[in-house]
Amino acid sequence: MALASCLVDTNILLRATRRADPQHQVASTSLARLANQGTLLYYTPQNIAELWNTMTRPAARNGLGLTASAKCAQSKTA
């Protein structure tokens, strides 16, 4: 049974945009499968803020330590 809609969690967005993440393939495949079933996938401004903060926060503080330009480049390739 297909879902009518789904709010995509920030952790899923993070894994889907990071090809180096061990769970990248699972996240990407799951999102594609849901979309192919006709599920409407939603995200919120809060999700995007959390994604940005995690990607640009220093690695020493549990972030990925990317610069803003590197983060934008990665998001465009995802």
N, C-alpha and C positions, 0 to 999 in steps of 0.2 A: 504494500500500500504506500503510495507516494504521499509525501507531506505537501500541504498547500503552500506553506512558507516556513522559513527558518531564519532566525537571527544568528549570524555567524559570530562565534566568540573570537575575541582578540587573539587568543592562543592559536586558533586555526588560521587566522589571517597571517600571523607571524610565521608559522610553519610553511604556509603556502608560498610566501614571498621569499623565503630563505632556502635556496637550493641545497645549501650545505647542511641544513637541519636533518637529523636522522629520520624525522617523521614527515619530511617534505612530500614524498610520494604519496603517503597515506592521506595527508590533508588535501593535496591537489586532486587526487583520484576521487576522494569522497565528495568534494565540492563539484567536480565535473559530473559525477554520477547523479547527484541531487539535481543539478541544473538540467541534465539530459532527461530526467524524469518529470520535468516541468515545475520543480519546486522553485519558488521565488526566494532568492537569497538576499538577505538584508544585512546591513551594518549601520552603525550609528556614528555620529561625530565623536562620541566617547570612545568607540572602538579605534577610530583613526588616531585620536590623541594618545591612547595607550600604546598603539603600535609605534607611533613616532617616538614617544618617550622611551620605550624599550630599545628601539633601534639606535637612538642617538645617545642614550645614557652610557657613561663610561663602563667598560667591562669590569673594572674593579668594584663597581656598585651594582652588579648583577644586570648589566645591560650588554649591548652588542658593540658599543663603542664606535659606531659608524659616524662619519661626518654627514651633514645634511645632503651634500651632493652625492655621496656614495649611496645613501639610503634611497634617494630618488632614482638613481640608476638601477638599483636592485629591484625596486618596485616596478619599474617599467619593463623589466625582463621577466617578471613573474606572470 
